[in-house]
Amino acid sequence: MATNKTKSTVANPVANVTATNVDIYTDGSCIDNPGPGGCSAILICKGVEKEITGGYRKTTNNRMEIMAAIIALQALKRPCNVNLHSDSQYLVNTMTKGWRRNINNDLWDKLDSLCSSHKVNFIWVKGHTGNRYNERCDQLALSAARNATMVDNAYESVQK
């Protein structure tokens, strides 16, 4: 199992509510960069696992890393305590260390909004080191990229 390198907490805005604990693993993938991209998440709650994927016909790897976190948090139905694991230093360090947000602001804004409803710990895990959930997310994201049909409107409109 990979070790946690970075951890940060975003305050839970819902006081006096017992929140459900959820572990989330995410990954983004892009064939060529830019090119077809995929994102995936595995949500684990009370022993139940749920896999979520999305594939976009033209995007970037960094956008897919952010989108993976977004689709995971969108799947939560009520405020939760979340440990969100990602092998993307771009995602984790932007959320925990205040890395500059020069691009992808549409996705950062959406992610910030989703985080405001939950207590989220962003945890960096080293990729491709045998963490079963990280490895599974990698497979799911690559498969989604290979079968990409959705349009990343914000990305494609800027590229025209």
C-alpha positions as CSV (number, residue, x, y, z in Angstrom):
1,M,0.0,0.0,0.0
2,A,1.3,3.4,-0.9
3,T,2.1,5.9,1.8
4,N,0.3,9.1,2.3
5,K,2.5,12.1,1.3
6,T,0.1,15.0,1.5
7,K,-3.1,15.5,3.5
8,S,-5.3,18.5,3.8
9,T,-8.8,19.2,5.2
10,V,-11.5,21.4,3.8
11,A,-13.9,22.3,6.5
12,N,-17.3,20.7,6.6
13,P,-20.0,23.4,6.5
14,V,-22.7,21.3,8.0
15,A,-22.4,21.5,11.8
16,N,-23.9,18.9,14.2
17,V,-24.5,16.3,11.4
18,T,-23.0,12.8,11.6
19,A,-21.4,12.5,8.2
20,T,-20.7,9.2,6.4
21,N,-17.1,8.2,5.9
22,V,-16.2,7.6,2.3
23,D,-12.9,6.6,0.7
24,I,-12.4,7.7,-2.9
25,Y,-9.7,6.7,-5.3
26,T,-9.5,8.7,-8.6
27,D,-7.5,8.8,-11.8
28,G,-7.4,10.6,-15.1
29,S,-5.9,9.4,-18.3
30,C,-5.3,10.9,-21.8
31,I,-4.2,9.1,-25.0
32,D,-1.8,11.6,-26.5
33,N,-2.0,14.8,-24.6
34,P,-4.3,16.4,-25.7
35,G,-6.4,13.7,-27.1
36,P,-9.1,11.2,-26.0
37,G,-9.3,11.2,-22.2
38,G,-10.9,9.3,-19.4
39,C,-11.5,9.7,-15.7
40,S,-12.5,7.2,-13.1
41,A,-13.3,7.0,-9.4
42,I,-14.0,4.2,-7.0
43,L,-16.1,5.1,-4.0
44,I,-15.9,2.9,-0.9
45,C,-18.5,3.2,1.8
46,K,-19.3,0.7,4.5
47,G,-17.7,-2.1,2.5
48,V,-19.6,-1.3,-0.7
49,E,-17.6,-0.2,-3.8
50,K,-18.9,1.8,-6.7
51,E,-17.0,2.5,-9.9
52,I,-17.7,5.6,-12.0
53,T,-16.1,6.5,-15.3
54,G,-16.3,9.1,-18.1
55,G,-14.6,9.4,-21.5
56,Y,-14.1,12.6,-23.4
57,R,-13.1,12.7,-27.1
58,K,-10.6,15.6,-26.8
59,T,-9.1,16.9,-23.5
60,T,-5.9,16.8,-21.4
61,N,-4.6,14.6,-18.7
62,N,-4.8,17.3,-16.1
63,R,-8.4,18.0,-16.9
64,M,-9.2,14.4,-16.5
65,E,-7.4,14.2,-13.1
66,I,-9.6,17.1,-11.9
67,M,-12.8,15.7,-13.5
68,A,-12.2,12.3,-11.7
69,A,-12.5,14.1,-8.4
70,I,-15.5,16.0,-9.6
71,I,-17.5,12.9,-10.7
72,A,-16.7,11.2,-7.4
73,L,-17.9,14.1,-5.3
74,Q,-21.0,14.6,-7.5
75,A,-22.0,11.0,-6.7
76,L,-22.3,11.7,-3.0
77,K,-25.9,12.3,-1.9
78,R,-25.3,14.1,1.4
79,P,-22.3,15.7,3.2
80,C,-19.6,13.2,3.9
81,N,-16.2,12.8,5.4
82,V,-14.0,12.0,2.4
83,N,-10.5,10.6,2.0
84,L,-9.8,11.3,-1.7
85,H,-6.8,9.4,-2.9
86,S,-5.1,10.5,-6.2
87,D,-1.7,9.8,-7.8
88,S,-1.9,13.3,-9.4
89,Q,0.3,15.8,-7.6
90,Y,-1.3,18.4,-9.8
91,L,-4.7,17.7,-8.2
92,V,-3.5,17.1,-4.6
93,N,-1.0,19.9,-4.4
94,T,-3.3,22.5,-6.0
95,M,-6.0,21.6,-3.4
96,T,-3.6,21.3,-0.4
97,K,-0.7,23.6,-1.1
98,G,-2.3,26.4,-3.1
99,W,-0.5,25.7,-6.4
100,R,-1.5,28.3,-9.0
101,R,-4.6,27.8,-11.1
102,N,-3.6,29.3,-14.4
103,I,-5.8,27.0,-16.5
104,N,-8.7,24.7,-16.0
105,N,-10.5,27.3,-13.9
106,D,-13.9,25.9,-14.9
107,L,-13.1,22.6,-13.3
108,W,-11.3,24.1,-10.3
109,D,-14.4,26.2,-9.6
110,K,-16.7,23.2,-9.8
111,L,-14.4,21.1,-7.5
112,D,-14.2,23.9,-5.0
113,S,-18.0,24.1,-4.9
114,L,-18.3,20.4,-4.4
115,C,-15.7,20.4,-1.6
116,S,-17.7,23.1,0.2
117,S,-20.4,20.4,0.9
118,H,-18.0,17.8,2.4
119,K,-15.0,17.4,4.6
120,V,-12.4,16.3,2.1
121,N,-8.9,15.1,2.8
122,F,-6.8,15.0,-0.4
123,I,-4.2,12.3,-0.2
124,W,-1.4,11.7,-2.7
125,V,-0.6,8.1,-3.4
126,K,2.3,7.0,-5.6
127,G,0.9,5.6,-8.8
128,H,1.7,2.1,-10.2
129,T,3.0,0.7,-7.0
130,G,0.5,-2.0,-6.4
131,N,-2.3,-0.1,-4.6
132,R,-5.3,-2.1,-5.8
133,Y,-7.7,0.8,-6.0
134,N,-5.2,3.1,-7.7
135,E,-4.4,0.4,-10.2
136,R,-8.1,-0.3,-10.9
137,C,-8.7,3.4,-11.4
138,D,-5.9,3.5,-13.9
139,Q,-7.4,0.7,-15.9
140,L,-10.9,2.2,-15.8
141,A,-9.7,5.7,-16.9
142,L,-7.7,4.2,-19.8
143,S,-10.7,2.2,-20.9
144,A,-12.9,5.3,-20.7
145,A,-10.3,7.2,-22.8
146,R,-10.3,4.4,-25.4
147,N,-14.1,4.6,-25.6
148,A,-14.5,8.3,-25.3
149,T,-17.7,9.8,-26.7
150,M,-18.5,12.9,-24.5
151,V,-17.4,16.4,-25.4
152,D,-15.3,18.5,-23.0
153,N,-17.0,21.7,-24.2
154,A,-14.8,24.1,-22.2
155,Y,-11.6,22.6,-23.6
156,E,-12.8,22.1,-27.2
157,S,-14.3,25.6,-27.4
158,V,-10.9,27.2,-26.5
159,Q,-9.0,25.0,-29.0
160,K,-11.0,26.1,-32.1
